[in-house]
């Protein structure tokens, strides 16, 4: 069998296979290979084919064979010839763009995805400066295998920042750096050896899936206007067995947007102390409170019982894949061992750059600007809902990167998402965030941080038209 990896001028490299001895003429095989490449899109419209002499030499066949194959495909319309320029794939023969590329090129114009900060405002210049300074100053040892717990420089910077901004009781030795909150949950599920966890319901379906995939058994913990129903833990234990831990978002419940009431905060810590249980505090967007100072982290009240999870995914960008765990002493080595088994640790240079960003004040300045921008965009969402969705209202704290919009009537969740997507609007029904998703609901989870005020206005206006058509239908 002869294989040719041929680089077409102005086009991609293409693998052509010719099998000798199978009874099929080589010219027919070459024609079929080129024909299928054009049909499938491996050869794009306008791609230039190699000269007949070059392709013949590459395949180890006569030039006449290649000339005859080109002639046949010219006659069939798969190829076109341009005097003095060469032979090209015709427009008519080329396949449309692959589905993945087509999907990317048709991104939603007004996507109210609740998990994004303002991606366009990533502090590129400060980050680039921090990387340059890191490369200039890092000793040779920094380029070796990383400490699985995280670079000491970043753990020191995080300990000081979290004490100052969130009231977390932290020292560098209690911190393990991880690849975002997703990996934090993986490490905890493994370190706790398949725990039985009560998780807020509604909550984040991806987080539940991660925990379950790594051995945790999950029970729903209901949420109301005061946050997680801590009083339900006894009922959960009576039905599903002893509860080892509770996953909560106390500062800004995800996704309902309420705060855990003070009495329930106290009751949760009392439960943890009495049952030797662990509280996993996901402090995912607590840096953003727009009407008053945010509640201090729950971890500061019981550092020996609370695992604190933080990340830059909501402050800088999810693409950085940097997060952290502040752990009770008994869990530090267990979690560090799991981090080492997973991937030996996070990229050191990115950790050192983040440490410089925090220590130099650029991170605080970015947060200050983001708060001002996010508050303006939340106000724009509230105004747009009032203007275009009569009877609807925005609920939850003036905080975070998303808000709940309560509609005046229920709507089919799947039908709404599909109809909105057809108008290039991304919406996310709250009904789908429950452990037992409901087909219908009257609340939407709408993110606003990654949309301009103008696009928030336009997106809600389009959404109003979609809802009106659905109600008529």
N, C-alpha and C positions, 0 to 999 in steps of 0.2 A: 504494500500500500504506500502510495506517495502522498505526503501532506505538504501543502504549501502555505506558509504564512506570508501573505503578500501585502505590502503597504501601498495603498492606492494614493497617488498624489492628491492632496486635498480631501482624503477620505479616511475611513478606518482600516485597521488591519483585519484581514479576512482569512479564515482557514478554509482551504479547499482540499477535499480528499478525493484522490483517484485510486481506485482499487484495481490492481492488475491481476489478471488470472481469474476473474469472476464471470467471464463470458460476456460482459457488457462493454461495448466500445468506449474507449477513453474520451472520445469527442462527445458522446452522449452524456457521460458522467460530468464533464466540464460544463456543458450546456445546462444540465439539470442543477448543478451547484450554483451557477451564476443566476439562473432563473429563480431559484428558491431564495437566494440572498436578496434579490430585488423585491420579491413578493413579501418577505418577512420583515423587511426594513433593515436587515443587516447592512445592506447597501442603500444609502439614502439617495433620494432624487438628486441628480446633479453630480453624484460621486464619479470621479474620473477613474477609469480602469487603466491598468498598466499597459504599456506598449506590448504588442503581440510577441515581439522578440524576447522581451524581459520576462513575460509570464511563461513562455515556452521554456526558457532556460530554468526558471524556478521550479517548474513542474517536471522537467526532464522529458518533455515531449517535443515533437516537431513544431516549427512555427506554423506550418500549413494547417495543423490540427487546430491551433488557437484561432487562426484567421477564419477557418470555416465555422468554428463555434460562434465567433463574434458575428459573422455574416448571418447565421441562422437567427440569432437573438435580435439583430438589427431588423430582419424581416418580420419577426414576431412583434416588434415594437417595444421590447424590453430595453434596448439600447438605442442611443442616437450617436451619430458621428458629426463632428464639427471640423471642417477643413482647417488643417494646420494646428488644431488644438488637441485632437484625440477622440477617444470613445468614452461616452458617459452613460450613466443610468438615466432612463427617460422619466419624466414626471409621472406619466400614466402608470408606469410599472411599480413605482415606489409605494410601500405600505404606509398607512397613517402612523402617527407617533405612537410609541408603546403606551399602554394604559397608565403606567406609573408616571411617565413624563406628562401625559395629558392631564392627569389629576393635579400635578404640581402647577401646571400652567393655568389651571382654573381654580385657584385658591379662592376661598370665600372673601368677598369684598368687605363684608361687615361681620366679622367673626367675634361673637361675644364669649369666646372661650374663657372660663374663669381662672385658669391656672397660669396666665402669663402676666409678668410685669410689662412695662413699656420697653419692648425690645429695641426700638429705635434709639432709646436714650441710654443704652449701655455706655459706660464711661470709657470709650475707646482710648482716648489720649492718656488719661491717668493709668489705665491698665497697661498700655504699651510702655509707658514710662516705668512702671513698676517692674515689668518684665525685663526691660533693658538694665535697670539698676540691679535686678536679681542676677542676671547673667554676668554683669561686670563684677559683682562682689562675691558671688557664691564660690566657696572653696571647692577644690576638685572632689572632695568627699561627697558633696551634694549630688553628684551625678551617679552615685552608686545606688544599690537597692534601698528603697525608702524604709523608714521606721513604719511598721504596720499601724501604729497608733496615730501617725501623722507627724509632719515636721514640727519640731519643738518650737520654732519661731512662730508658726501659726497657732499652735496650742496656747502659747503665752499671750499672743495678741487677742485670741478669742476669749481667754479667761478674763482679761481686763475689760474687754468690750462688753461681754455678757454681764459681768458684775455691775458695770456702770449703767448700761442701758436697760437691762431686763431684770436686775436684781437676782441673778443666778449665783448660787454659791458654787464657785468653780475654781480649780487650780489646774495647771497644765497636765498633771498626772491623772486627772479624772476625765480627760477629754480623749475621744477617739474620733479622728477625721474619717469621713466616709463619702461615698459617691452619692450625695443627695439623701433625702428622706427615704427613698425607695430602698437603698442599700442598708440604711440604718435599721429598717424593719426586718430585712433579711438577717442581719447580724443578731438582732435581738431574738428573733424566733429560733435561731440555731443555738444561741448561747443559753436560752431558757429551756431548750430541749423539748420542743413541741408543747408550749404552754396552752392552757385554756384562757382565752382572752375575751373580755367583754368589750365590744367596739361600738362607738356611737352609731346610731341608726336614725336618720340617714348619715352617711359618711362618704368616703372616697372609695368607689369600687376597686380601683387599681391597688390601693393599699390593702384592702381585704384580700384580694387575689394573691398578692405577694406573701402575706402572712400565712394564708392557707397552703400555698405552694411549698412553704418551708416548714411545714409540720404543725402550725398552730391550729387549734380548734377555736371557732369563733361563735359567740353568742351576741345577738343584738341588744344594745342598751338604748332604750328609747330616749328621745330628745324632745323637750318642749321649750317654752319661751324662756325658761331659766337654765337651759343647757341640759346636760346629761342627767337622766333620772337615777341618781346614785342609790336611791331607796330600792331600786329594782335589782340590785346586785344579790340580795339574799334570795329572791325568787329565782334568779338565774342559777345560783348555786344549787338550789333545791331540785331543779329540773335537769341541769346539765353537769353537775359535779362542781367541785371546788374551783373557784375562779382564781387563777394565778396572777392576773394583771388586767388593767383597764387602759384602753387607748382613748385619749380625750384631746380635744382642741379647746382648752378652757378660755383663752383670751378672745377668740373669735371663731365660734363653732363652724366647722366646715361640713356642709355648705350653708346651714341655715342663717349664719351670721349673728347668733346671739352669744352672750357671755355667760360663763358658768357662774351662777349666783353665789355670793359669799358663803351662805349656809351650806350649799352643796360642795363648795371647795373644802370646807372644814370637814364635812361628812366623808368625803372621798379620802382625805388624808387619815381620818380616824379608821376607816375601813382598812386602808393599807397597813397601818400600824397594828391593828388587831389581828389581821389575817396573814401578816408577813407577806403581803402582796406587793406588786410593783405597779406604779402609775406611769404610763408612757405619755409624756406631755409633748404633743406636736405643736410647736410654737411657730407655725409656718408663715404667718404674715403679721405678727403682733407689732412689728415696727411701724405699721400704718394705722394710726387712729387719728381721726380728723376733728373730732369735737371736744376731746379732752385727752389727758395723759392716759396711755394704756395701762391695764392692770399689770402689776409685776408678775413674773413667772411663778407658777405654783411651786416649782422646784425649790425656790428660796425658802419655803416654809418647811420642807422635809427632804433635804438632799440625800438622805439615806434611803428614801423610799421612792423617789421620783427620778425617772430617766428623762432627761431633757433633750429634745430633737430640734435642731435648727438647720438652716440651709440658706444659700445665696440664690436659690432658684427663683424666689419671689422678690428679691432685692436687686440682684444684678442680672442673672440670666440662667435658665435651666441648663444651657449648653455647657456651663462650667463644670457641672457635676461635682460640686463641693458642698458637703454638709458636715454635721458634727453631732456627736452624742456626748452629753455630760452625764456621767454614770456614778451610781453609788459605788463605794469602794469594792464591794463584793463582786461586782460585775465587770470591773475594768479589765482584768486579765482574761476573763472568759470571752468578752467581746473582741479584745485585741487578738486573741488566738483565732477567732473566726474571721477577722479581717485579714490576718496573715494567710489563712487557708484559702480565702477567696481570691486574692490577687496581689498579696504582698504590700498593699498600700496605695494611696493616691499619688498622682504625679507630683513630684517634689517641687518643680519649678513653678507650677501654678499655685501651690500652697504658699511658697515664699512670696510670690507676687501679691496674693491676697493679704498676707501678713503686712507687707509694705503699704498696701492700700488702706488697711485699718490703722496702722500705727502712724501713718503720715496725715491722717485726717480726711483723705479723699473719700473714704467709704461713708463717713458721717455726712460730708457735704453732699454726696450723691443721694443719701437717704432724705436729707432735708429737701432737696429739689424734687425728689420723687413724691414726697408727701404733698407738696404744694400742687404738683401736676395731677396726682391721683384724686385729690379732693376736688379740683376743678372738674375732672371728668366724672366723678360720682355725681356732682351737682348737675352736670349736663344730662346724665342719665335720668335723674329724678325729674328734671324739667321736661325732658322728652317724653317720659311716661305720662306725666300730667297732661301734656299737650296732645299726644296722639293715641293714648290708650285710656279713654274715659272709664272710670270705675276701677282701674288698676292702681296699685300703690307699691312703693318700695318699702321693704321691711328690713329689719336687722340693724346692727350698729353702723354708724358712719365710720367704717374701718375697712381695711383689707383691700383686695383687688376685685371683689365681686359684690353683687347685691342680689337679694331675692325680690323678684317682681311677682306680686300676687295678683292674678287676673280675676275679673269679676265672675268668671264661670270656668268650669273644667274644660279640658281639651285633650284629644287623643295625642299622646306624646310622640309616637312614631310618625303620625301623619303631619304633625306640626314641624318636626325636624326636617322631614323630607320636603314639605312644601316651602319652608323657609330656605332650605339649601338651594332649591330651584331658583330662588330669587337672590341667591348669593348672600344669605344671612345665616350665621351659625347661632343656634339657640340650644339651651341645655335644660330640659325639664327636671325639676327636683324629684319627681316621681321615680326617676330612673336611678336615684342615688340610694334607694333603700335596699336592704338585703333581699327583700321580696319586692322587686320593682312593680309599680302599678301601671296599668295601661293608660290611665287618664290621671290628670292632676291639674291644679289651678295655680301652680307656682313655677317660675323659671329662675334658673341660676344664670345671671348675666354678668360676665366680666367686662370691665370698662377700662382697665389700665393700659391695654395695648391698642386702644382706639382713640383717635382724636375727637375733640368735642363735635366737630362737624360730622364725622362718620358715625358717632353715637346718635346724633339727631337723625341722620339719614337712615341708619339701620333700624331704629325704632319705628320710623315712619313706614318703612317697607314691612316690618313685622306686623304693624297694625293692619295693613292691607291683607296680609296673609291670614291673620286671625279672623278678619271679617269674612273672607271667602270661606274659611273652614266652618265658621258658624252658620253661614248660609247653606253650605253643602251638607 
